[in-house]
Amino acid sequence: MNKIITVLVAFSLTILMLFVFVGKRKTQFVDSTNNVAPMPWVPEDVPEDPIVKQNTPVAQQDEKYNRYLASTVKIKNHGIGSGTMIYYDPETREVYVSSCGHLWNGIKNYAELKQSPEYCQITVFYADRKLLITPKKYTARVLFRQFQWGQDVSLLKFTADFEPQTFPIAPINYDIKLETTYHSIGCDNSSDPAHYGVEVIGIEQDMLTTRYNSPRPGRSGGGLLTSDGYYIGICVASSDRTGQGRGRGYFTQLAAIHKVYAQNGFAGLLSLSPKRFR
């Protein structure tokens, strides 16, 4: 009898530990007040929920937004996220793509990934600021990735056969004005890039916070862009758990982007000027 009780107790403790572990895994990205939802990855080829689609803002994909849309790529890892092309080297034809870190788990710096490379797939929808009939796919190398609240950042690199539209990272002292509309771009629900106007309302829980058209699944890693050609934030979370875009948006802010890039030896990508297209 004692033996049976011992076995049952051990089994119960094992189950309890599993629940605790799973609970931690599910909540590791949610902030301490537990009111900000992580942006989940979007599996490919999963139909949109018609109810959610009906209540979400209409995606802006008109030609007048091509400058912003053309800088955006879809990233496929275990699921789908977004990224922004921030720099193009015409000599090597290498394109650098900035995204969030939570498309991966944990932290791996440049030195680690140089020793043990990781790769993912990039989908490009525009070339020469024109929508491609058939999107192009490229293999991208992960240069560093950091999955941490307030410092959710990654950097990728791929070789292109076109000259991309880029939005360089803004200087750390760039004047981001409150109650001003900026350009949020990403691949909602694994679709083509879409533009949404969002209004910056401040810094909250170490994140740049916006209102209107809050992020939806698939826009994780998408850029927050300015009209004068700079990249000022990375889409990472929303306070709206329904996916309807009605809550606040949360973006990794410039200070954190500069810090993580510099720590990984990419400070040279922090002092570039926007390229003016014809």
N, C-alpha and C positions, 0 to 999 in steps of 0.2 A: 504493500500500500504506500509506504513512504517513498519507494522508488517511483511509483506512478506519479505521486504529487510532485516529486523533484523534476521529473520529465515535463509535466504540465507547466510548472513555474518557469522552467528554462525556455519552453516553447513560447509562453506568453511574453517573456522578456524579449525574445528575439523579434516577435511581431511588433512589440512596442518600439523597439529600436529602429525597425524598418519604417514605421510610421513617422518617427521623428526625423529620420534621414530624408525620406521623401518630402516631408513638410519643409525641411530646410532647403531642399533643391528647388521646390516650387516658389519659395518666397525670397530666394537669395537676391533677386534684383529689385524687389519692392522696397521703397524707402522705409525709414523707421516709423513713420506715422501710418504706414500701410494703406495710404489713399492714392497711390500712384501705380497704375498698372503697367507692367512691362509690356513692350511691344512684342507679341509672339511672332515666330517665324511663320511664313505662309507656305505650305506644301504646294508643289506645282500641280496644275490641272485639277484643282479642287473648285467646284462651282461656287460662286458667290451666294451667300444667303440672300434670297430675294427681299426679305423684310429689311435686312440691314441696308441693302443696295437702295431700296426705295427711300430710306430716310437719310442717306448720306448726301452731302453737297455734291453738285455735279462737277466732275473733273474738268479742269480747264486745259485743253490741249490745242487751242487755236494757234495759228502761225505766229501771232504776235508774241507768244510765249516761247517760241522756238529757241531763243538764246539760252533760256534756262533749261528747257527740256533736253536740249542737245548735250548738256553737260552731265546728264544723269544716266546711270547704268543700272541694270539689275544684277544682283549677285546671288549665285546659287552655291550654297554650302550644304548643310543638312536640310535647310529650307530656303526661303527666298527673302532677300532684303534689298536694299538700295545703296547706291554710292554716287559720289560726285568726282568727276575728273578735275583735279586741281592743278596739274602741271604736265606739260608735254615737252620731251627733249627731242628736238628735230634731228640731232645727230644719231642717237640710238633708236629713235622712234618709240621710246618707252613712255607710257602714260601712267601717271600716279593717280590712284583713286583713294579718296578718303571715305571712311564709313564708320559705323559703330563697332564696338567690340563684342556685343552680345550675340552676334551671328555665330560666335564660337563660345566655348566655355573657358573660363580662367584667363590667365595672363601669360603671354609669351613675348619676350622682347626680341629685338632685332638679332642679337647675338645668338640666342637659342634657335631662332628660325633660320639663321644662316647655316647652322650646323645640321639642322633637321628640317628641311624646307616643307612647307605646306602650300597647297594650291586650291583654287576654287574656280568657278566658271563665271565669266563676265558676259553679259548680253548688252550690245550697243544698238540703239534704235535710230540714231541720227548720224549722218556724216555731212560735213560742210553745212551744218545747220538745217539739213533737209531730212525729212522722215524717210527711212529706208523701206522699200517694199518688203524686203526680207531682213529682219534683224540679224546682226552678225554676232557670233559667239567666239570668245577668246579664253584661253587659259591664263589665269592671273596668279601671281605668287604673293603670298601673304608676307609682308615685311615685318609687321608687329601687330599685336592685338591685345587690347586691355579691356576686360569685362569687369568694371567696377563702377558703382554708383558715383556719379559726378565726374568720372573719367572714363567714359564709355567710348573708346576710340580704336580704330584700326586703320592700317595703310596697306594698300595692295599695289601691284605693278603688273602691267601687261604690255606686249609689243603690238602696235597698231599699224595698219596699212592705210591710214587716213590721218588728217590733221584735226584733232578734236577741239571742241569748244571747252575751255577750262575756266574755272573760277578759283583763283589762288586764295589761300588762307589770309584773312585780313590781319593787319598789324594788331598787336595785343592791346594797343591803346585806341583802337578804332572806336569811334563814337556811335554806339548803338542807341538809337533814340527810343524812348518809351512812347507808347501809343502811336507807333509808326508801323505801317504795313511793310512786311518783307515777303520774300518768295520762298515758299516751302515746296520742294520737289521730291517725288518718289514714286515707286511702283506699287500703288495700293493693290492688294489682293493679287499680286504677281502679274498685273497688267502692264501696259505701256506707261511710261512716265507721265505724270499729271502735275499741273501747277495749282497751288492754292495760295491765296493771300492770307497771311496770319499776322496778328498784331502783337508786338512784344510788350509785355506788361511788367517785366522785372526779373529778378533773380530769386528763385525759391528752391530750397533744399539743394543748393549748389548747382542748380540748373537754370539756364535761360528759359523763361516761361512765356508762353504765348496763349492767345485766345483766338477763337474762330477757326473752323476747319482743322480741328486737332487731329493728330496722326491716327492712321488706321493700319491694321496689319499689312505688312509688306513694305511700308515706308520707313521701317527701321534702317538707319544709316543714311537716309536721304539728307540732302544739304539744305541749310537755311541761307539764302543768297540775297545779295543787295543789288539795287539797280545800277550802282557804279562798278559792279563786276567782282565783288568779294564774297568769300565763303565765311560765314560767321557762326555757324552752329551745326550740330549733328543731331538728327531726329532720333530720339531714344525711347520716349514713353508718352503716355496720355493718362489723364485722370478719368477718361471715359472708358469704362470697361465693356460697353456695348458695341464698339466699333463704328458708331454712327458719326463720329467727328464732332461731338457736341461739347467736349470738355476742354481742359487746358492741355497744351502741348508742352513737352519738356525736351530741351535740346542741350547737349554737351556744349558748354560755353567756351569762348575763345581762350580764356586763361588756362583751362584744362587741356585744350587742344595743343596750345603752345608748349605746355609742360611735358606732355607725353611725347610729342614729336622731338623735342630737344633731348629728352632722356634717352631716346632711341637713335640719336645721331642724325636727325633729319631737320636740324635748325635751318638748313639752307632752303627749305620749302616754306619758311615763315617770313620771308622778306621779298616776295615777288610782287610785281605790279600786274594789274589786269591787262589782258591782251585785248586790244581794240580790233574788232572785226570790221570788214568793209561795210 
